Amino acid sequence: MATMLDLPRLIELGFEWCGTYDTSTDHLRECAPLTSVEKLRTYVESLGPVHGRKKALRALRYALNGSASPRETALAMILHLPYAMGGYGIEAPLLNERVDLSERARRIAGRRYVVCDLLWPRAMLDVEYDGKEHAEETRIAKDAMRRNALTSMGFTVITVTKWQIGDGGALNAIARTIAGRLGKQLRYRDPQFTRANLALHQTLLKGK
């Protein structure tokens, strides 16, 4: 695949193979991961000097385990990829990571743990992707309980909507907020970055 796809698409494919979703059919479906970034890297490193090996290893520097959807992959890639590729160069999050709740937080959430979409444990930062256009009252209540439970433990919870991922200005503001929580200042150069960022958006979000 490294000989056929450009680098962003190759990274995106790595996310899917190491994630819990499948786009090979007309309908998105949930599935177990086919492999992991670590296993792929070990395999590629074991190969001889074959065409595409260097590109595959570069893609695996940015692929992450655990993504649950194409939009979650797009969000993680836009935040994590380097400036030259159109991303914000933010350190990699953990995807769909379990967080065990404290006794107090358990009472608030009504459960023992929660799963965070994009988690930066050191900064106690959870970024949630909300792709549902119409929220049911029950889900809104559960989301509020979950957010309140994490907040009670000192976490910052940021929700990113489908519209915000697709809007460069809105996502730029969110990226700056996330970077600030991680102690990073964004220092990209325009107009080069804006062109690369727009191209990355178009690659990852077109038709999704």
Protein Blocks (a to p, Z undefined) as FASTA:
>chain_A
ZZmpcfklmmmmmmmmmmcbdfkbmbdcddddfbdfklmmmmmmmpccdehklmmmmmmm
mgcehiabfklmmmmmmmmmcfknopaoiacddehiacdddfklmmmnopabdcdfbdcf
knopacdddfbfbdcfklmmmmmmmmmmmmmnopacddddfklmmpmklmmmmmmmmmmm
nopacfbdcfklmmmmmmmmmmmmgoZZ
